[in-house]
Amino acid sequence: MKNNDTPRSETVRVTDALRNEIIDGVRNPGDRLVERNLAAELGVSRVPVREALKQLAAEGLVTNRPNTWSTVRDFSPSDIADLNEVRTVFDTLSFELAAQRHTRDGLARLEATMQKGQELSRAGDAVGAHRCAAEFHAIVTELSGNQLLVEIGELLDSRMRWQLSQHDDLDFVATEHAELYEAIARRDQSRARELAIRHLGTSQEQHDKHKERLANSPGGDDAEESPGPN
């Protein structure tokens, strides 16, 4: 069957597919990303794969190695600390401004996403709940009404989505999102800021517990470092 995708649409499709696989944990830190193998797997030429890997490297999810294969980025403790420092400023400001400036329609979208996250959490759908959590944060940034903050959020989006995917206690995260929603709905800026700071602490705790669980699972670190699809 003839492939009618343009080079641009193929690149977007491949980028989206690989991004989701990395964030959802299908491809693990250190897994090899070999152009020719990915091209065969995804049914495209090597060009869109090459462009996708460049884009994902710019987003901070992939490490490109000249003249060899790329790998899924293995975030170091220093990388995580840097991200948390930036999120401390970014998230608290986003939630505080959202509480001040949200619109009725925007608040309705936030509530719908929060409720969907609760439903997916109760159903045990980790991937779906993680994606809802990321969408919740993205909507909050939109509700801030600050275009520069939105642009910065787009630069951080993949890293933040990856970090949110490291949360195992889905119910706890969903409960905190419900509390954040209520503070925003009441236009309680100080409460939104307080809860955002606490939520960041939860995010770090969840990340640490997730890493510890993986290390203690059968195979331990070997399971995390095993080569991906070649």
Secondary structure as GFF3:
##gff-version 3
##sequence-region A 1 230
A	DSSP	alpha_helix	7	23	.	.	.	ID=ss1
A	DSSP	beta_strand	32	33	.	.	.	ID=ss2
A	DSSP	alpha_helix	35	42	.	.	.	ID=ss3
A	DSSP	alpha_helix	46	58	.	.	.	ID=ss4
A	DSSP	beta_strand	62	63	.	.	.	ID=ss5
A	DSSP	beta_strand	70	72	.	.	.	ID=ss6
A	DSSP	alpha_helix	77	101	.	.	.	ID=ss7
A	DSSP	alpha_helix	104	123	.	.	.	ID=ss8
A	DSSP	alpha_helix	126	143	.	.	.	ID=ss9
A	DSSP	alpha_helix	147	164	.	.	.	ID=ss10
A	DSSP	alpha_helix	170	185	.	.	.	ID=ss11
A	DSSP	alpha_helix	189	216	.	.	.	ID=ss12
A	DSSP	alpha_helix	220	225	.	.	.	ID=ss13
###
